[in-house]
Amino acid sequence: MELNSTIRDVLRDKTLGFQLEVLENYGEITLVCPADKILELCSLLKNGEHFQFDTLIDLCGVDYLKYGESDWEIDFASGTGFCRGVEKIESITSANPARFAVVYHFLSTKLNHRVRVKVFLAEEVLSISSVTVLWNAANWFEREAYDLYGILFEGHQDLRRLLTDYGFVGHPFRKDFPVSGHIEMRYDATLQRVVYEPVEIEPRILVPKVIRNDNRYIDDKEGH
C-alpha cells in the first residue's frame, strides 16, 4: 500500500481523535499536528503496521517571523534600484500561523517511506514534549533546537545548550536576534582571564548597492 493512500485511510480525524492536516507537495507528505498530540502521533508513526518509521532523520526549529512579507514593493532590479522578490503569504498554513515550528523528518527503513511532521508553536507557549522516549537520536537534535531557537522539550533528560557557550545570551537563529549579539567576549590582560561584557557595536542596517545596467545584456538593435 502506498504511503499517500495509507495516510488518507488511517490518519483520519475520527481515527486519531484530533485534527491532523495532511499536505502533499512535490510528492512529499507533511503532517501538521497539534503540539499536545505529538507523542500520540509519533508513537503511531513508529509502531503502526503501515508506517514503521523506525528512524528519525532530522529534527529542527523554524522561525517564521515576518515570513512572506515584502521588503521592497518593486518587481524587478534596474539601473536605478534594487529589489528582493518575496511572495506575500497570508498565513503559514490554513490552520495555524504561529511564529515557531518544530519539524521532524522520519524514514521507514523497512517500507522505504518518508514523512515530514510539523508542529506550530506560539511564542508565548514555546514548549513541546520530547520524542527521545521514541527515538534516542532526538537527544542532540532537541538540544540544538533549544539552543538556537529557545524551544523547550518537556521530558528531555539533559536539555542544555549544545553549540553556544554556557554564558550565551539569547538564541541566535531567531529572526530578531541582532547580528552583533548581546554579549562580547575578550581576554583581559590585567585580570589575565576572559571577560564577558555588553556589546559595544552600534547596530546598523546594510543598504544594498545600486544595480547598474550591464551592457553585456543589452540587445544591440542596430547590429553593432
Rosetta constraint file for C-alpha pairs under 8 A:
AtomPair CA 1 CA 5 HARMONIC 7.10 0.50
AtomPair CA 1 CA 6 HARMONIC 6.66 0.50
AtomPair CA 1 CA 50 HARMONIC 7.98 0.50
AtomPair CA 2 CA 6 HARMONIC 6.22 0.50
AtomPair CA 3 CA 7 HARMONIC 6.18 0.50
AtomPair CA 3 CA 51 HARMONIC 7.81 0.50
AtomPair CA 3 CA 113 HARMONIC 6.77 0.50
AtomPair CA 4 CA 8 HARMONIC 6.41 0.50
AtomPair CA 4 CA 29 HARMONIC 7.26 0.50
AtomPair CA 5 CA 9 HARMONIC 6.07 0.50
AtomPair CA 6 CA 10 HARMONIC 5.80 0.50
AtomPair CA 6 CA 11 HARMONIC 7.68 0.50
AtomPair CA 6 CA 50 HARMONIC 7.00 0.50
AtomPair CA 7 CA 11 HARMONIC 5.08 0.50
AtomPair CA 7 CA 12 HARMONIC 7.77 0.50
AtomPair CA 8 CA 12 HARMONIC 6.58 0.50
AtomPair CA 10 CA 15 HARMONIC 6.82 0.50
AtomPair CA 11 CA 15 HARMONIC 6.40 0.50
AtomPair CA 11 CA 16 HARMONIC 6.46 0.50
AtomPair CA 11 CA 20 HARMONIC 7.53 0.50
AtomPair CA 12 CA 16 HARMONIC 6.26 0.50
AtomPair CA 12 CA 20 HARMONIC 7.42 0.50
AtomPair CA 13 CA 17 HARMONIC 5.51 0.50
AtomPair CA 13 CA 18 HARMONIC 5.48 0.50
AtomPair CA 13 CA 19 HARMONIC 5.34 0.50
AtomPair CA 13 CA 20 HARMONIC 6.57 0.50
AtomPair CA 14 CA 18 HARMONIC 7.56 0.50
AtomPair CA 18 CA 37 HARMONIC 7.88 0.50
AtomPair CA 19 CA 33 HARMONIC 7.47 0.50
AtomPair CA 19 CA 34 HARMONIC 7.58 0.50
AtomPair CA 20 CA 31 HARMONIC 6.70 0.50
AtomPair CA 20 CA 32 HARMONIC 5.96 0.50
AtomPair CA 20 CA 33 HARMONIC 5.41 0.50
AtomPair CA 20 CA 34 HARMONIC 7.44 0.50
AtomPair CA 21 CA 31 HARMONIC 5.74 0.50
AtomPair CA 21 CA 32 HARMONIC 4.96 0.50
AtomPair CA 21 CA 33 HARMONIC 6.80 0.50
AtomPair CA 22 CA 29 HARMONIC 7.03 0.50
AtomPair CA 22 CA 30 HARMONIC 5.95 0.50
AtomPair CA 22 CA 31 HARMONIC 4.85 0.50
AtomPair CA 22 CA 32 HARMONIC 6.47 0.50
AtomPair CA 23 CA 29 HARMONIC 5.80 0.50
AtomPair CA 23 CA 30 HARMONIC 5.03 0.50
AtomPair CA 23 CA 31 HARMONIC 6.35 0.50
AtomPair CA 23 CA 32 HARMONIC 7.77 0.50
AtomPair CA 24 CA 28 HARMONIC 5.57 0.50
AtomPair CA 24 CA 29 HARMONIC 4.72 0.50
AtomPair CA 24 CA 30 HARMONIC 6.30 0.50
AtomPair CA 25 CA 29 HARMONIC 6.80 0.50
AtomPair CA 28 CA 114 HARMONIC 7.83 0.50
AtomPair CA 28 CA 115 HARMONIC 6.98 0.50
AtomPair CA 28 CA 116 HARMONIC 7.87 0.50
AtomPair CA 29 CA 114 HARMONIC 7.88 0.50
AtomPair CA 29 CA 115 HARMONIC 5.51 0.50
AtomPair CA 29 CA 116 HARMONIC 6.22 0.50
AtomPair CA 30 CA 115 HARMONIC 6.23 0.50
AtomPair CA 30 CA 116 HARMONIC 4.64 0.50
AtomPair CA 30 CA 117 HARMONIC 5.55 0.50
AtomPair CA 30 CA 118 HARMONIC 6.94 0.50
AtomPair CA 31 CA 115 HARMONIC 7.73 0.50
AtomPair CA 31 CA 116 HARMONIC 6.22 0.50
AtomPair CA 31 CA 117 HARMONIC 4.68 0.50
AtomPair CA 31 CA 118 HARMONIC 6.05 0.50
AtomPair CA 32 CA 117 HARMONIC 5.94 0.50
AtomPair CA 32 CA 118 HARMONIC 4.81 0.50
AtomPair CA 32 CA 119 HARMONIC 5.81 0.50
AtomPair CA 32 CA 120 HARMONIC 7.85 0.50
AtomPair CA 33 CA 37 HARMONIC 6.79 0.50
AtomPair CA 33 CA 38 HARMONIC 6.49 0.50
AtomPair CA 33 CA 41 HARMONIC 7.80 0.50
AtomPair CA 33 CA 117 HARMONIC 6.99 0.50
AtomPair CA 33 CA 118 HARMONIC 6.25 0.50
AtomPair CA 33 CA 119 HARMONIC 5.30 0.50
AtomPair CA 33 CA 120 HARMONIC 7.84 0.50
AtomPair CA 34 CA 38 HARMONIC 6.65 0.50
AtomPair CA 34 CA 119 HARMONIC 6.12 0.50
AtomPair CA 34 CA 120 HARMONIC 7.33 0.50
AtomPair CA 35 CA 119 HARMONIC 5.77 0.50
AtomPair CA 35 CA 120 HARMONIC 6.95 0.50
AtomPair CA 35 CA 121 HARMONIC 7.07 0.50
AtomPair CA 35 CA 128 HARMONIC 6.06 0.50
AtomPair CA 35 CA 129 HARMONIC 7.86 0.50
AtomPair CA 36 CA 128 HARMONIC 7.15 0.50
AtomPair CA 36 CA 129 HARMONIC 7.55 0.50
AtomPair CA 37 CA 41 HARMONIC 6.25 0.50
AtomPair CA 38 CA 42 HARMONIC 5.98 0.50
AtomPair CA 38 CA 119 HARMONIC 7.76 0.50
AtomPair CA 38 CA 128 HARMONIC 7.99 0.50
AtomPair CA 38 CA 129 HARMONIC 7.16 0.50
AtomPair CA 39 CA 43 HARMONIC 5.90 0.50
AtomPair CA 39 CA 129 HARMONIC 6.97 0.50
AtomPair CA 39 CA 130 HARMONIC 7.96 0.50
AtomPair CA 39 CA 131 HARMONIC 6.68 0.50
AtomPair CA 40 CA 44 HARMONIC 6.44 0.50
AtomPair CA 41 CA 45 HARMONIC 6.23 0.50
AtomPair CA 42 CA 46 HARMONIC 6.09 0.50
AtomPair CA 42 CA 131 HARMONIC 7.80 0.50
AtomPair CA 42 CA 134 HARMONIC 7.84 0.50
AtomPair CA 43 CA 47 HARMONIC 5.94 0.50
AtomPair CA 43 CA 48 HARMONIC 7.69 0.50
AtomPair CA 43 CA 134 HARMONIC 7.15 0.50
AtomPair CA 44 CA 48 HARMONIC 4.94 0.50
AtomPair CA 44 CA 51 HARMONIC 7.77 0.50
AtomPair CA 45 CA 51 HARMONIC 5.40 0.50
AtomPair CA 45 CA 52 HARMONIC 6.12 0.50
AtomPair CA 45 CA 53 HARMONIC 5.69 0.50
AtomPair CA 46 CA 51 HARMONIC 6.53 0.50
AtomPair CA 46 CA 52 HARMONIC 4.74 0.50
AtomPair CA 46 CA 53 HARMONIC 4.47 0.50
AtomPair CA 46 CA 54 HARMONIC 5.59 0.50
AtomPair CA 46 CA 134 HARMONIC 7.87 0.50
AtomPair CA 47 CA 51 HARMONIC 7.14 0.50
AtomPair CA 47 CA 52 HARMONIC 5.44 0.50
AtomPair CA 47 CA 53 HARMONIC 7.39 0.50
AtomPair CA 48 CA 52 HARMONIC 5.75 0.50
AtomPair CA 51 CA 108 HARMONIC 7.02 0.50
AtomPair CA 51 CA 111 HARMONIC 7.56 0.50
AtomPair CA 51 CA 113 HARMONIC 7.62 0.50
AtomPair CA 52 CA 108 HARMONIC 5.58 0.50
AtomPair CA 52 CA 110 HARMONIC 7.14 0.50
AtomPair CA 52 CA 111 HARMONIC 7.33 0.50
AtomPair CA 53 CA 106 HARMONIC 5.93 0.50
AtomPair CA 53 CA 107 HARMONIC 5.21 0.50
AtomPair CA 53 CA 108 HARMONIC 4.07 0.50
AtomPair CA 53 CA 109 HARMONIC 7.30 0.50
AtomPair CA 53 CA 113 HARMONIC 7.61 0.50
AtomPair CA 53 CA 114 HARMONIC 7.80 0.50
AtomPair CA 54 CA 106 HARMONIC 7.61 0.50
AtomPair CA 54 CA 107 HARMONIC 6.57 0.50
AtomPair CA 54 CA 108 HARMONIC 5.49 0.50
AtomPair CA 54 CA 109 HARMONIC 6.88 0.50
AtomPair CA 54 CA 135 HARMONIC 7.95 0.50
AtomPair CA 55 CA 106 HARMONIC 5.78 0.50
AtomPair CA 55 CA 107 HARMONIC 5.14 0.50
AtomPair CA 55 CA 108 HARMONIC 6.30 0.50
AtomPair CA 55 CA 109 HARMONIC 7.27 0.50
AtomPair CA 55 CA 135 HARMONIC 7.35 0.50
AtomPair CA 56 CA 104 HARMONIC 7.41 0.50
AtomPair CA 56 CA 105 HARMONIC 6.14 0.50
AtomPair CA 56 CA 106 HARMONIC 4.75 0.50
AtomPair CA 56 CA 107 HARMONIC 6.46 0.50
AtomPair CA 56 CA 135 HARMONIC 6.56 0.50
AtomPair CA 56 CA 137 HARMONIC 6.59 0.50
AtomPair CA 56 CA 138 HARMONIC 7.18 0.50
AtomPair CA 57 CA 104 HARMONIC 7.74 0.50
AtomPair CA 57 CA 105 HARMONIC 5.40 0.50
AtomPair CA 57 CA 106 HARMONIC 5.51 0.50
AtomPair CA 57 CA 107 HARMONIC 6.61 0.50
AtomPair CA 58 CA 103 HARMONIC 8.00 0.50
AtomPair CA 58 CA 104 HARMONIC 5.85 0.50
AtomPair CA 58 CA 105 HARMONIC 5.19 0.50
AtomPair CA 58 CA 106 HARMONIC 7.34 0.50
AtomPair CA 58 CA 138 HARMONIC 7.90 0.50
AtomPair CA 58 CA 141 HARMONIC 7.08 0.50
AtomPair CA 59 CA 102 HARMONIC 7.08 0.50
AtomPair CA 59 CA 103 HARMONIC 5.61 0.50
AtomPair CA 59 CA 104 HARMONIC 4.57 0.50
AtomPair CA 59 CA 105 HARMONIC 6.48 0.50
AtomPair CA 59 CA 138 HARMONIC 6.98 0.50
AtomPair CA 59 CA 141 HARMONIC 5.54 0.50
AtomPair CA 59 CA 142 HARMONIC 6.97 0.50
AtomPair CA 59 CA 145 HARMONIC 7.93 0.50
AtomPair CA 60 CA 102 HARMONIC 5.80 0.50
AtomPair CA 60 CA 103 HARMONIC 5.43 0.50
AtomPair CA 60 CA 104 HARMONIC 6.83 0.50
AtomPair CA 60 CA 141 HARMONIC 6.64 0.50
AtomPair CA 60 CA 142 HARMONIC 7.40 0.50
AtomPair CA 60 CA 144 HARMONIC 7.70 0.50
AtomPair CA 60 CA 145 HARMONIC 5.73 0.50
AtomPair CA 61 CA 100 HARMONIC 7.19 0.50
AtomPair CA 61 CA 101 HARMONIC 5.76 0.50
AtomPair CA 61 CA 102 HARMONIC 4.65 0.50
AtomPair CA 61 CA 103 HARMONIC 6.27 0.50
AtomPair CA 61 CA 145 HARMONIC 5.32 0.50
AtomPair CA 61 CA 149 HARMONIC 6.53 0.50
AtomPair CA 61 CA 151 HARMONIC 7.69 0.50
AtomPair CA 62 CA 100 HARMONIC 5.59 0.50
AtomPair CA 62 CA 101 HARMONIC 5.11 0.50
AtomPair CA 62 CA 102 HARMONIC 6.35 0.50
AtomPair CA 62 CA 103 HARMONIC 7.51 0.50
AtomPair CA 62 CA 149 HARMONIC 7.77 0.50
AtomPair CA 63 CA 99 HARMONIC 5.95 0.50
AtomPair CA 63 CA 100 HARMONIC 4.76 0.50
AtomPair CA 63 CA 101 HARMONIC 6.73 0.50
AtomPair CA 63 CA 149 HARMONIC 7.68 0.50
AtomPair CA 63 CA 173 HARMONIC 7.78 0.50
AtomPair CA 63 CA 174 HARMONIC 6.05 0.50
AtomPair CA 63 CA 175 HARMONIC 6.55 0.50
AtomPair CA 64 CA 92 HARMONIC 7.94 0.50
AtomPair CA 64 CA 98 HARMONIC 7.72 0.50
AtomPair CA 64 CA 99 HARMONIC 4.92 0.50
AtomPair CA 64 CA 100 HARMONIC 5.93 0.50
AtomPair CA 64 CA 101 HARMONIC 7.87 0.50
AtomPair CA 64 CA 175 HARMONIC 7.99 0.50
AtomPair CA 65 CA 99 HARMONIC 5.66 0.50
AtomPair CA 65 CA 100 HARMONIC 7.87 0.50
AtomPair CA 65 CA 175 HARMONIC 6.33 0.50
AtomPair CA 65 CA 176 HARMONIC 7.94 0.50
AtomPair CA 67 CA 89 HARMONIC 7.57 0.50
AtomPair CA 67 CA 92 HARMONIC 7.85 0.50
AtomPair CA 68 CA 86 HARMONIC 6.07 0.50
AtomPair CA 68 CA 87 HARMONIC 5.61 0.50
AtomPair CA 68 CA 88 HARMONIC 4.78 0.50
AtomPair CA 68 CA 89 HARMONIC 5.01 0.50
AtomPair CA 68 CA 90 HARMONIC 7.77 0.50
AtomPair CA 69 CA 86 HARMONIC 6.59 0.50
AtomPair CA 69 CA 87 HARMONIC 7.15 0.50
AtomPair CA 69 CA 88 HARMONIC 5.53 0.50
AtomPair CA 69 CA 89 HARMONIC 7.22 0.50
AtomPair CA 70 CA 84 HARMONIC 7.92 0.50
AtomPair CA 70 CA 85 HARMONIC 7.15 0.50
AtomPair CA 70 CA 86 HARMONIC 5.18 0.50
AtomPair CA 70 CA 87 HARMONIC 6.89 0.50
AtomPair CA 70 CA 88 HARMONIC 6.50 0.50
AtomPair CA 71 CA 84 HARMONIC 7.03 0.50
AtomPair CA 71 CA 86 HARMONIC 7.53 0.50
AtomPair CA 72 CA 83 HARMONIC 5.94 0.50
AtomPair CA 72 CA 84 HARMONIC 6.60 0.50
AtomPair CA 72 CA 85 HARMONIC 7.78 0.50
AtomPair CA 73 CA 83 HARMONIC 7.85 0.50
AtomPair CA 74 CA 83 HARMONIC 6.23 0.50
AtomPair CA 75 CA 83 HARMONIC 6.91 0.50
AtomPair CA 75 CA 85 HARMONIC 6.92 0.50
AtomPair CA 76 CA 82 HARMONIC 7.44 0.50
AtomPair CA 76 CA 83 HARMONIC 5.97 0.50
AtomPair CA 76 CA 85 HARMONIC 7.91 0.50
AtomPair CA 77 CA 81 HARMONIC 5.99 0.50
AtomPair CA 77 CA 82 HARMONIC 4.89 0.50
AtomPair CA 77 CA 83 HARMONIC 5.36 0.50
AtomPair CA 77 CA 211 HARMONIC 6.96 0.50
AtomPair CA 78 CA 82 HARMONIC 6.64 0.50
AtomPair CA 78 CA 211 HARMONIC 6.38 0.50
AtomPair CA 78 CA 212 HARMONIC 6.90 0.50
AtomPair CA 78 CA 213 HARMONIC 6.88 0.50
AtomPair CA 79 CA 210 HARMONIC 7.15 0.50
AtomPair CA 79 CA 211 HARMONIC 5.45 0.50
AtomPair CA 79 CA 212 HARMONIC 4.24 0.50
AtomPair CA 79 CA 213 HARMONIC 4.86 0.50
AtomPair CA 80 CA 210 HARMONIC 6.33 0.50
AtomPair CA 80 CA 211 HARMONIC 6.73 0.50
AtomPair CA 80 CA 212 HARMONIC 6.83 0.50
AtomPair CA 81 CA 210 HARMONIC 5.46 0.50
AtomPair CA 81 CA 211 HARMONIC 6.19 0.50
AtomPair CA 82 CA 208 HARMONIC 7.23 0.50
AtomPair CA 82 CA 209 HARMONIC 7.54 0.50
AtomPair CA 82 CA 210 HARMONIC 6.01 0.50
AtomPair CA 82 CA 211 HARMONIC 6.16 0.50
AtomPair CA 91 CA 96 HARMONIC 7.47 0.50
AtomPair CA 91 CA 97 HARMONIC 5.17 0.50
AtomPair CA 92 CA 96 HARMONIC 6.71 0.50
AtomPair CA 92 CA 97 HARMONIC 4.86 0.50
AtomPair CA 92 CA 98 HARMONIC 7.60 0.50
AtomPair CA 93 CA 97 HARMONIC 6.07 0.50
AtomPair CA 96 CA 120 HARMONIC 6.85 0.50
AtomPair CA 97 CA 120 HARMONIC 7.75 0.50
AtomPair CA 98 CA 120 HARMONIC 5.79 0.50
AtomPair CA 98 CA 121 HARMONIC 5.82 0.50
AtomPair CA 98 CA 122 HARMONIC 5.13 0.50
AtomPair CA 98 CA 123 HARMONIC 7.53 0.50
AtomPair CA 99 CA 120 HARMONIC 7.36 0.50
AtomPair CA 99 CA 121 HARMONIC 6.71 0.50
AtomPair CA 99 CA 122 HARMONIC 5.99 0.50
AtomPair CA 99 CA 123 HARMONIC 6.37 0.50
AtomPair CA 100 CA 120 HARMONIC 5.76 0.50
AtomPair CA 100 CA 121 HARMONIC 5.10 0.50
AtomPair CA 100 CA 122 HARMONIC 6.34 0.50
AtomPair CA 100 CA 123 HARMONIC 6.72 0.50
AtomPair CA 100 CA 126 HARMONIC 7.92 0.50
AtomPair CA 101 CA 118 HARMONIC 6.61 0.50
AtomPair CA 101 CA 119 HARMONIC 5.34 0.50
AtomPair CA 101 CA 120 HARMONIC 4.17 0.50
AtomPair CA 101 CA 121 HARMONIC 5.50 0.50
AtomPair CA 102 CA 118 HARMONIC 5.82 0.50
AtomPair CA 102 CA 119 HARMONIC 5.22 0.50
AtomPair CA 102 CA 120 HARMONIC 6.51 0.50
AtomPair CA 102 CA 121 HARMONIC 7.68 0.50
AtomPair CA 103 CA 116 HARMONIC 7.06 0.50
AtomPair CA 103 CA 117 HARMONIC 5.75 0.50
AtomPair CA 103 CA 118 HARMONIC 4.53 0.50
AtomPair CA 103 CA 119 HARMONIC 6.48 0.50
AtomPair CA 104 CA 116 HARMONIC 5.62 0.50
AtomPair CA 104 CA 117 HARMONIC 5.00 0.50
AtomPair CA 104 CA 118 HARMONIC 6.35 0.50
AtomPair CA 105 CA 114 HARMONIC 7.32 0.50
AtomPair CA 105 CA 115 HARMONIC 5.99 0.50
AtomPair CA 105 CA 116 HARMONIC 4.62 0.50
AtomPair CA 105 CA 117 HARMONIC 6.50 0.50
AtomPair CA 106 CA 114 HARMONIC 5.61 0.50
AtomPair CA 106 CA 115 HARMONIC 5.41 0.50
AtomPair CA 106 CA 116 HARMONIC 6.33 0.50
AtomPair CA 107 CA 112 HARMONIC 6.96 0.50
AtomPair CA 107 CA 113 HARMONIC 5.76 0.50
AtomPair CA 107 CA 114 HARMONIC 4.60 0.50
AtomPair CA 107 CA 115 HARMONIC 6.80 0.50
AtomPair CA 108 CA 112 HARMONIC 5.21 0.50
AtomPair CA 108 CA 113 HARMONIC 5.06 0.50
AtomPair CA 108 CA 114 HARMONIC 6.39 0.50
AtomPair CA 109 CA 113 HARMONIC 7.32 0.50
AtomPair CA 121 CA 125 HARMONIC 6.76 0.50
AtomPair CA 121 CA 126 HARMONIC 5.80 0.50
AtomPair CA 121 CA 127 HARMONIC 7.37 0.50
AtomPair CA 122 CA 126 HARMONIC 6.03 0.50
AtomPair CA 126 CA 150 HARMONIC 7.60 0.50
AtomPair CA 126 CA 151 HARMONIC 5.46 0.50
AtomPair CA 126 CA 152 HARMONIC 6.30 0.50
AtomPair CA 127 CA 151 HARMONIC 5.70 0.50
AtomPair CA 127 CA 152 HARMONIC 4.46 0.50
AtomPair CA 127 CA 153 HARMONIC 5.74 0.50
AtomPair CA 127 CA 154 HARMONIC 6.82 0.50
AtomPair CA 128 CA 151 HARMONIC 7.73 0.50
AtomPair CA 128 CA 152 HARMONIC 6.36 0.50
AtomPair CA 128 CA 153 HARMONIC 5.09 0.50
AtomPair CA 128 CA 154 HARMONIC 5.92 0.50
AtomPair CA 129 CA 153 HARMONIC 5.22 0.50
AtomPair CA 129 CA 154 HARMONIC 4.59 0.50
AtomPair CA 129 CA 155 HARMONIC 6.35 0.50
AtomPair CA 130 CA 138 HARMONIC 7.92 0.50
AtomPair CA 130 CA 142 HARMONIC 7.59 0.50
AtomPair CA 130 CA 153 HARMONIC 4.85 0.50
AtomPair CA 130 CA 154 HARMONIC 5.43 0.50
AtomPair CA 130 CA 155 HARMONIC 5.53 0.50
AtomPair CA 130 CA 156 HARMONIC 5.62 0.50
AtomPair CA 131 CA 135 HARMONIC 6.23 0.50
AtomPair CA 131 CA 138 HARMONIC 6.42 0.50
AtomPair CA 132 CA 136 HARMONIC 4.97 0.50
AtomPair CA 132 CA 137 HARMONIC 7.05 0.50
AtomPair CA 132 CA 138 HARMONIC 5.22 0.50
AtomPair CA 132 CA 139 HARMONIC 5.94 0.50
AtomPair CA 132 CA 156 HARMONIC 6.87 0.50
AtomPair CA 137 CA 141 HARMONIC 7.20 0.50
AtomPair CA 138 CA 142 HARMONIC 5.80 0.50
AtomPair CA 139 CA 143 HARMONIC 6.44 0.50
AtomPair CA 139 CA 156 HARMONIC 7.54 0.50
AtomPair CA 140 CA 144 HARMONIC 6.03 0.50
AtomPair CA 140 CA 162 HARMONIC 7.54 0.50
AtomPair CA 141 CA 145 HARMONIC 6.35 0.50
AtomPair CA 142 CA 146 HARMONIC 6.10 0.50
AtomPair CA 142 CA 153 HARMONIC 6.89 0.50
AtomPair CA 142 CA 159 HARMONIC 7.71 0.50
AtomPair CA 143 CA 147 HARMONIC 6.06 0.50
AtomPair CA 143 CA 159 HARMONIC 5.66 0.50
AtomPair CA 143 CA 160 HARMONIC 6.10 0.50
AtomPair CA 143 CA 161 HARMONIC 6.19 0.50
AtomPair CA 143 CA 162 HARMONIC 6.00 0.50
AtomPair CA 144 CA 148 HARMONIC 6.06 0.50
AtomPair CA 144 CA 161 HARMONIC 6.99 0.50
AtomPair CA 144 CA 162 HARMONIC 5.76 0.50
AtomPair CA 144 CA 163 HARMONIC 6.94 0.50
AtomPair CA 145 CA 149 HARMONIC 5.52 0.50
AtomPair CA 145 CA 150 HARMONIC 6.80 0.50
AtomPair CA 145 CA 151 HARMONIC 6.14 0.50
AtomPair CA 146 CA 150 HARMONIC 4.43 0.50
AtomPair CA 146 CA 151 HARMONIC 4.55 0.50
AtomPair CA 146 CA 152 HARMONIC 5.86 0.50
AtomPair CA 146 CA 153 HARMONIC 7.60 0.50
AtomPair CA 146 CA 159 HARMONIC 7.53 0.50
AtomPair CA 146 CA 160 HARMONIC 7.49 0.50
AtomPair CA 146 CA 161 HARMONIC 7.02 0.50
AtomPair CA 147 CA 151 HARMONIC 7.80 0.50
AtomPair CA 147 CA 160 HARMONIC 7.19 0.50
AtomPair CA 147 CA 161 HARMONIC 4.85 0.50
AtomPair CA 147 CA 162 HARMONIC 6.29 0.50
AtomPair CA 147 CA 163 HARMONIC 6.96 0.50
AtomPair CA 147 CA 164 HARMONIC 7.12 0.50
AtomPair CA 147 CA 171 HARMONIC 6.14 0.50
AtomPair CA 148 CA 171 HARMONIC 4.70 0.50
AtomPair CA 148 CA 172 HARMONIC 5.38 0.50
AtomPair CA 148 CA 173 HARMONIC 5.06 0.50
AtomPair CA 148 CA 174 HARMONIC 7.17 0.50
AtomPair CA 149 CA 171 HARMONIC 5.16 0.50
AtomPair CA 149 CA 172 HARMONIC 7.02 0.50
AtomPair CA 149 CA 173 HARMONIC 5.76 0.50
AtomPair CA 149 CA 174 HARMONIC 5.73 0.50
AtomPair CA 150 CA 170 HARMONIC 7.89 0.50
AtomPair CA 150 CA 171 HARMONIC 5.96 0.50
AtomPair CA 153 CA 159 HARMONIC 7.50 0.50
AtomPair CA 161 CA 165 HARMONIC 7.35 0.50
AtomPair CA 161 CA 166 HARMONIC 6.65 0.50
AtomPair CA 164 CA 168 HARMONIC 6.28 0.50
AtomPair CA 168 CA 183 HARMONIC 7.30 0.50
AtomPair CA 169 CA 181 HARMONIC 7.97 0.50
AtomPair CA 169 CA 182 HARMONIC 6.39 0.50
AtomPair CA 169 CA 183 HARMONIC 6.79 0.50
AtomPair CA 170 CA 177 HARMONIC 7.43 0.50
AtomPair CA 170 CA 182 HARMONIC 7.59 0.50
AtomPair CA 171 CA 177 HARMONIC 6.96 0.50
AtomPair CA 172 CA 177 HARMONIC 5.73 0.50
AtomPair CA 172 CA 178 HARMONIC 7.98 0.50
AtomPair CA 172 CA 181 HARMONIC 7.68 0.50
AtomPair CA 173 CA 177 HARMONIC 7.02 0.50
AtomPair CA 177 CA 181 HARMONIC 6.88 0.50
AtomPair CA 178 CA 182 HARMONIC 7.45 0.50
AtomPair CA 178 CA 203 HARMONIC 7.75 0.50
AtomPair CA 180 CA 199 HARMONIC 7.27 0.50
AtomPair CA 180 CA 201 HARMONIC 7.00 0.50
AtomPair CA 180 CA 203 HARMONIC 7.38 0.50
AtomPair CA 181 CA 199 HARMONIC 7.05 0.50
AtomPair CA 182 CA 198 HARMONIC 6.04 0.50
AtomPair CA 182 CA 199 HARMONIC 5.58 0.50
AtomPair CA 183 CA 196 HARMONIC 6.46 0.50
AtomPair CA 183 CA 197 HARMONIC 5.61 0.50
AtomPair CA 183 CA 198 HARMONIC 4.59 0.50
AtomPair CA 183 CA 199 HARMONIC 5.09 0.50
AtomPair CA 184 CA 196 HARMONIC 5.77 0.50
AtomPair CA 184 CA 197 HARMONIC 5.41 0.50
AtomPair CA 184 CA 198 HARMONIC 5.96 0.50
AtomPair CA 184 CA 199 HARMONIC 5.19 0.50
AtomPair CA 185 CA 194 HARMONIC 6.80 0.50
AtomPair CA 185 CA 195 HARMONIC 5.81 0.50
AtomPair CA 185 CA 196 HARMONIC 4.69 0.50
AtomPair CA 185 CA 197 HARMONIC 6.44 0.50
AtomPair CA 186 CA 194 HARMONIC 5.59 0.50
AtomPair CA 186 CA 195 HARMONIC 5.68 0.50
AtomPair CA 186 CA 196 HARMONIC 6.78 0.50
AtomPair CA 187 CA 192 HARMONIC 7.09 0.50
AtomPair CA 187 CA 193 HARMONIC 5.73 0.50
AtomPair CA 187 CA 194 HARMONIC 4.31 0.50
AtomPair CA 187 CA 195 HARMONIC 6.15 0.50
AtomPair CA 188 CA 192 HARMONIC 5.53 0.50
AtomPair CA 188 CA 193 HARMONIC 5.64 0.50
AtomPair CA 188 CA 194 HARMONIC 5.96 0.50
AtomPair CA 188 CA 195 HARMONIC 6.50 0.50
AtomPair CA 189 CA 193 HARMONIC 7.04 0.50
AtomPair CA 214 CA 218 HARMONIC 7.03 0.50
AtomPair CA 220 CA 224 HARMONIC 6.31 0.50
